[in-house]
């Protein structure tokens, strides 16, 4: 059983833990003690830091009773205490000189994207694209900072010819948006942390109508996973640090490109019409650069 000096012990099955090899114990100890960064590093990156192989990292997770590193990482993340925004900002800025902020931020994003490639496989991603492409319209749902991402996703989707809507209302006014949902709509929900009631209401309403749902989140909520078609774990940067939606933004752009690829001629025709309309309004060519 591993101990952590700063928090309660993580309960690994004693028999499983005692059966680990010395290399596997180093991996387990690092995952527990490594802090936020350890929760997003790939098996390759962890192996490199510990002087072992990525296969050993994966075997460690499996030896501890998890399906793989991703599942073990989620279990570790679930035991992380909620962090106040001010504390997250303080941790993010700690020991970083102003002239190193860009480099540190880029490194954090790279780590987040590295984790994204592990959490969202090509097969899972393509399944999400197929689900979204099966409907007549894609609804992007987000509140707070995610509302801006939902609106951006709507803009991109419509530019490539996919009818879309961004639903960003909160409180009881969200019911007016829900009223417009139809059975041929597909839904992308951007929701993180503890899922709020409006997410459950949306999922239940979609299930009643027969509308397929893709959930983009930072965890795999057990109570809702069986009610949605696909769960894409994008993460929000390094756990415990100031939240970042960079990986979600990348995932959204990839999903829109995936939709465009389902009907490339229609996507190209839509962009051509967009540029013709922009030229008519401006009196000269102001084409959207899609290269």
Buried (B, 14 or more C-beta within 10 A) or exposed (E): EBEEEEEEEBEBEEEBBEEBEEBBBBBBBBBBBBBBBBBBBBBBBBBBBBEBBBEBBBBBBBBBBBEBBBBBBBBBBEEEEEBEEEBBBEBBEEEEEEEEEEEBBEEBBEBBBBBBEBBBEEEEBEBBBBBBBEBEBBBBBBBEEBBBBBBBBBEBBBBBBBEBBBBBBEEEEBEEBBEEBEEEBBBBBBBBEEBEEBBBEBBEBBEEBEBBBBBBBBBBBEEBEEBBBBBBBBBBBBBBBBBBBBBBBBBBEBBBEBBBEBBEEEBBEBBEEBBEEBEEEEEEEEEEEEE
